[in-house]
Amino acid sequence: MAPKKGRLLITEPFLEGEYFQRAVILLCEHNEEGSFGFVLNNYVEIGLDKFEGIPEFKTRIGTGGPVSTKNLYYIHTLGEKLKGSLQIHENLYAGGDFEQLKDMMAHGQVEEKQIRFFLGYSGWVEKQLEGELKHNSWLVADIKSVDDIMDSSYENIWNDYMKDQGGKYKAFSHFPKNPALN
């Protein structure tokens, strides 16, 4: 399966690293100039209250990737109610007017399940992702459910999507992160 906007990248089970070990990444864009997305299953231990000017809002913040890690990004299901949003999948959007979003949050017009925040993003320059795919660093999968993508408490997303790939990947989903501990 080829990468494209709205698909997922799933790391092979033995890839190590702070950002990408057993990661599932939502691709928000993929074109001839490059690709970007957000790691869905890696989190930071800070809340939105650490960011000045953002209304109180209970949520879990993801580590989107190693690029621009001091910047806050978001995906949502608010659709075109949030001006400037980029549609990345059916009923799934990235970005949009941040001032409008803060106002909507302050007035209780956004629920936790409608938005996910990330510090940083994952990015690839032209043809870089294709090269990594040739080296089997990633598997590409379709989104099963937007609800799964928006659920920041979904801890087994890597295992479940790996199992869905079938064959040897189903077996890989049961491998321990550190085989020496087996």
Secondary structure, DSSP 8 states (H G I E B T S, - for coil): ----TTEEEEE-TT--STTTTT-EEEEEEEETTEEEEEESS-B-S--GGGSTT-------EEE--SEEEEEEEEEES-GGGSTT-EEEETTEEE---HHHHHHHHHTT---GGGEEEEEEEEEEETTHHHHHHHTT-EEEEE-S-HHHHH-TT-TTHHHHHHHHT-HHHHHHTTS-SSGGG-
